[in-house]
Amino acid sequence: MNELKIKAEKYIYENANSLQKACMDYIADKGNKKKIIQELSTYQNADGGWVNGLEVEYPGSASSPFTTAAALGYIAKFDLKDTSLYHNTLAYLKDTQHQNGMWDDTDKILAFPHPPYMGPGIYPDYKTGMILKWLLRLNTIDKAMINGARDYMIQAFDEISSKTDFWSAVAYSGAFSMLPHVKEYSKIMEWSMKILMPNESQFGWQQVMGMIEDDTPIPEQAYDMAIKLINENQEEDGGWPHQFGTYNRVWSAIYILRFLKNKKLIY
């Protein structure tokens, strides 16, 4: 694993932005959380929402629930719950949650370049589901906020499930995997898994990478295969395959090293 780690670190430091370097330093015991907090705070608005390229395809300054969901992921993965970053994010989410429980972009985002998956009325189920997932992972105590988002997802499911949209399945599976007590759990997870893993016996690189990025525990029976696939899929430059460009590829490499460190296989 030492050669894998050296190659991956070299790739990360050569391609990372300052936030990613701070996260890598922390994983490699070369830095502390204060630097991550400092770097991450530059992406947070005064209203508690998140902006300015934290979601790399959106450079605008109007707070977006999509970018805020990404920020919650960093807060969870790097244990930043006891910070103003988290508490200010909760204030933004409380202020912007719709009466029906969802989160969506406002018209303000339209003043800035933005990708096709962002904008008012576009993928509110994905935005809401991803926020709900991380709120649950962070054991957020605001149950009204959580229950509102959960109820919206359940209400929207009949319409959503008439389609086979990959990103909706990602959002539903991520959120409802944390809600096994909900009566709709089985049908939601069954629908999601048919889209995400149409062949139940298939456990390949995409599944491994998805679980590592999502910070989902890899099943014990698949652990050895996951380690094998991590080794086999590292590319010559030290990174791993990713469909969404260098920025996301760097995050993938960081998360893989974080996973391997947590398993005590490196450092």
C-alpha positions in Angstrom: 0.0 0.0 0.0 3.0 2.4 0.5 3.5 2.8 -3.3 -0.2 3.5 -3.8 -0.2 6.1 -1.0 2.9 7.9 -2.4 1.5 8.0 -5.9 -2.0 9.2 -4.7 -0.5 11.9 -2.5 1.6 13.2 -5.4 -1.4 13.4 -7.6 -3.5 15.2 -5.0 -0.9 17.8 -4.1 -0.2 18.5 -7.8 -3.9 19.0 -8.7 -5.7 20.1 -5.5 -7.0 23.5 -4.5 -6.2 24.9 -1.1 -9.2 23.3 0.6 -8.4 19.9 -0.8 -4.7 20.3 0.3 -5.9 21.1 3.8 -8.0 18.0 3.9 -5.1 15.9 2.6 -2.8 17.4 5.2 -5.2 16.4 7.9 -5.5 12.8 6.7 -1.8 12.5 6.4 -1.3 14.0 9.9 0.5 17.0 8.5 -2.2 19.5 9.5 -5.2 20.0 11.7 -8.9 20.8 11.4 -8.4 24.5 11.9 -6.9 24.8 8.4 -9.9 22.9 6.9 -12.3 25.2 8.8 -10.4 28.2 7.6 -10.5 27.1 3.9 -14.0 25.8 4.0 -15.3 29.0 5.6 -14.4 31.0 2.4 -17.3 29.2 0.6 -20.0 30.1 3.2 -22.3 33.1 2.8 -23.4 35.3 5.6 -26.8 33.6 5.4 -25.2 30.2 6.2 -25.6 28.8 2.7 -22.7 27.8 0.4 -21.4 29.2 -2.8 -18.4 30.3 -4.9 -17.3 27.1 -6.5 -17.6 24.6 -3.7 -19.7 22.8 -6.3 -17.2 23.3 -9.0 -19.6 24.0 -11.8 -21.4 26.8 -10.0 -19.2 29.9 -9.4 -22.1 32.1 -8.3 -22.6 33.9 -5.0 -26.3 33.1 -4.4 -26.6 30.4 -1.8 -27.7 27.0 -3.2 -29.1 24.0 -1.4 -27.1 21.8 -3.9 -23.8 23.3 -2.8 -25.0 23.3 0.8 -25.5 19.6 0.6 -21.9 19.2 -0.5 -20.8 21.3 2.4 -22.7 19.1 4.9 -20.8 16.2 3.5 -17.4 17.8 4.2 -18.6 18.8 7.7 -19.6 15.2 8.3 -16.5 13.5 6.8 -14.0 15.8 8.6 -15.9 15.9 11.9 -16.7 19.6 11.9 -20.1 19.4 13.7 -18.9 21.5 16.6 -18.2 24.6 14.5 -20.0 27.7 13.4 -19.9 26.3 9.9 -22.4 23.6 10.9 -24.6 25.8 13.0 -24.8 28.6 10.4 -25.7 26.0 7.8 -28.6 24.7 9.9 -29.8 28.3 10.2 -29.8 28.7 6.4 -31.6 25.4 6.0 -34.2 26.3 8.5 -34.8 29.6 6.8 -35.1 28.2 3.3 -36.9 24.9 3.8 -40.3 25.1 1.9 -43.5 24.5 3.7 -43.8 21.1 2.0 -40.4 20.1 3.4 -38.2 20.4 0.3 -35.3 22.7 -0.5 -34.8 24.2 -3.9 -32.8 26.9 -5.7 -34.3 30.4 -5.8 -34.4 32.7 -8.8 -31.2 34.4 -7.6 -29.1 31.6 -9.0 -30.2 32.4 -12.5 -28.1 35.5 -12.5 -25.0 33.3 -12.5 -23.6 30.6 -14.8 -24.9 27.2 -13.4 -25.0 23.6 -14.6 -28.3 22.1 -15.9 -28.9 20.2 -12.7 -29.2 23.4 -10.7 -32.0 26.0 -10.8 -35.6 26.5 -9.5 -37.7 23.4 -10.0 -34.8 21.2 -11.2 -34.1 18.1 -9.1 -35.7 19.3 -5.8 -35.8 15.6 -4.8 -32.1 15.3 -5.2 -31.3 18.5 -3.4 -33.6 17.6 -0.5 -32.5 14.0 -0.4 -28.8 14.8 -0.2 -29.4 17.4 2.5 -31.5 15.0 4.5 -28.9 12.2 4.2 -26.2 14.4 5.7 -28.5 15.8 8.4 -29.2 12.2 9.5 -25.5 11.3 9.3 -24.8 14.3 11.6 -27.5 13.3 14.1 -29.1 16.7 13.7 -31.5 17.4 16.5 -34.0 19.5 14.6 -36.5 16.8 14.0 -39.1 19.1 12.4 -36.6 19.9 9.7 -35.7 16.2 9.2 -39.3 15.0 9.3 -40.4 17.7 6.8 -37.8 16.6 4.3 -38.6 13.0 4.9 -42.3 13.6 4.3 -41.6 15.5 1.1 -39.5 12.7 -0.3 -42.2 10.2 0.5 -44.9 12.3 -1.0 -42.9 12.9 -4.2 -41.9 9.2 -4.5 -44.9 8.0 -6.5 -44.1 10.5 -9.3 -40.4 10.0 -9.0 -40.5 6.2 -9.1 -42.4 6.2 -12.4 -39.0 7.1 -13.9 -35.6 5.5 -13.8 -33.5 8.5 -13.0 -30.0 7.6 -11.6 -29.6 10.8 -9.5 -33.0 10.6 -7.9 -32.1 7.0 -7.0 -28.9 8.2 -5.4 -30.7 10.7 -3.3 -33.5 8.4 -2.2 -31.1 5.5 -1.3 -28.7 7.8 0.5 -31.4 9.3 2.7 -33.7 6.3 3.3 -30.8 3.9 4.0 -30.8 5.9 7.3 -34.5 5.5 7.8 -35.2 1.7 8.0 -38.1 2.2 10.4 -40.2 4.2 7.8 -42.9 2.0 6.3 -42.0 3.1 2.8 -38.3 2.0 3.3 -38.6 -1.3 1.5 -40.2 -0.1 -1.7 -38.0 3.0 -1.9 -34.8 1.0 -1.4 -35.9 -1.7 -3.9 -36.6 0.9 -6.6 -33.3 2.6 -5.9 -31.2 -0.5 -6.0 -32.8 -1.7 -9.3 -31.4 1.5 -10.8 -28.1 1.8 -9.0 -27.3 -2.0 -9.1 -29.4 -3.7 -11.7 -27.3 -6.8 -11.3 -27.4 -7.7 -7.6 -24.3 -9.9 -7.9 -22.3 -7.1 -9.5 -19.8 -5.4 -7.1 -17.4 -3.4 -9.2 -15.4 -0.3 -9.2 -18.3 2.1 -9.5 -20.0 0.5 -6.4 -16.8 0.7 -4.4 -16.1 4.3 -5.3 -19.7 5.3 -4.7 -19.7 3.8 -1.2 -16.3 5.4 -0.3 -17.5 8.9 -1.6 -20.8 8.4 0.3 -19.0 7.3 3.4 -21.1 4.2 3.5 -19.7 1.1 5.2 -18.6 -1.6 2.7 -20.2 -4.9 3.5 -17.8 -7.4 5.2 -18.3 -9.9 2.5 -17.2 -7.3 -0.1 -14.3 -5.8 1.8 -11.4 -7.9 0.2 -12.8 -7.2 -3.2 -13.0 -3.5 -2.5 -9.3 -3.4 -1.5 -8.4 -5.4 -4.6 -10.4 -3.0 -6.8 -8.7 0.1 -5.2 -5.3 -1.3 -6.0 -6.3 -2.4 -9.6 -7.9 0.8 -10.6 -5.2 3.3 -9.5 -4.0 4.9 -12.6 -0.4 5.7 -13.6 -0.6 9.4 -12.4 -1.8 8.3 -8.9 -5.5 9.1 -9.3 -8.5 6.9 -9.9 -11.1 6.9 -12.7 -13.8 9.5 -12.3 -16.4 10.7 -14.9 -16.7 14.3 -13.6 -13.3 15.9 -14.1 -10.1 16.6 -12.2 -11.7 18.4 -9.2 -13.9 15.5 -8.4 -11.1 13.1 -9.2 -9.0 14.7 -6.5 -11.8 14.4 -4.0 -12.0 10.7 -4.9 -8.3 10.2 -4.2 -8.6 12.0 -0.9 -11.6 9.9 0.2 -9.8 6.7 -0.8 -6.8 7.6 1.3 -9.1 8.5 4.1 -10.9 5.2 3.8 -7.6 3.3 3.8 -6.3 5.2 6.8 -9.5 4.5 8.7 -9.0 0.8 8.0 -5.4 1.1 9.3 -3.9 0.1 5.9 -1.8 3.2 5.5 0.0 5.9 7.7 
